[in-house]
């Protein structure tokens, strides 16, 4: 029984990784050769992702609730005195468990997209599944190779130190991280459809229409997560206010600002056919910033009460961020003529002009916050002084 639960968790991670790879390969193949892939094959890949992530999270919860200190994650982040409530929330209170929650949410969004792809002739949808599978393969691989929560200890301790005291004294621990994760990971869906549209040279507003619900869901959850996080900071950390420009909270604020700009400009493109290329840039930036925020949180490069301890997941996340940005902008550059808008706002006083001005202001705010957050990191890297 001691090793059965972590073995089940490890099996779940491997199933999720296998399903992600299958979905990525078959999704891109179906986009270019629809007749070569059946929908049932795509469904198997998405099903393995979802089933594997559910199994991994369930195994982690069982290990925590049964005080299975043979599991390294439990031994390092749990104790027998921990209440049932905070034992459950302990599944995402530390680095490795938070990544399991990440792949679980991603798999849920992937399953939702899979449900909307009725056949393999839907090239926009199958391409999006290919992108989602690729993102899933990276994150499942990250958990398996660098953040495995199911490592088994050779010597089993009688008890553990328990969770971080800050994360075990407030009910919002059950709400704040999941809200942020749904918001963060939800931005993968519009990114996937945007990249699919670029890969398939599909101009127009169809990708925006198909991602509207996911956009609103991600934005709403991210908004709620930021508000609840500010409230929690005020209650627990005693900063004397609802916001203190904590670098990790900023890492969630920046993609929210860009996502808000994207929601507004998407309306202009759907109604007037304007800002098409700008929308591709915004959706790419929003997703890339979630990856950057994940890097900042999990690499310990910034000093914050929110950041996890230093680990091996930082460098792969940074590489993934660079790959996403470079690949995205290369695709946008290659499709520049096809995605260029036919016209612009008549004037800044027009409805479209006000939307554009709003976009520019939100993007400027995002840049300023990002610059202020990263400046100490860059300065330390150059001068070796904090």
Secondary structure, DSSP 4 states (H G I P E B T S, - for coil): -TTHHHHHHHHHHHHHHHHHHHHHHHHHHHHH-GGGS-HHHHHHHHHHHHHHHHHHHHHHHHHHHTT-TTBHHHHHH--TTS-HHHHHHGGGSSHHHHHHHHHHHHHHHHHHHHHH--STT-HHHHHHHHHHHHHHHHHHHHHHHH--TTPBPSS--S----S-GGGGS-GGGGTHHHHHHHHHHHHHHHHHHHHHHHHTT--SSHHHHHHHHHHHHHHHHHHHHHHHHHHHIIIII--SSS----HHHHHHHHHHHHHHHHHHHHHHHHHHS--HHHHHHHHHHHHHHHHHHHHHHHH--S--SSPPPP-THHHHHHHHHHHHHHHHHHHHHHTHHHH--S---S-TTSHHHHHHHHHHHHHHHHHHHHHHHHHHHHHHHHHS--
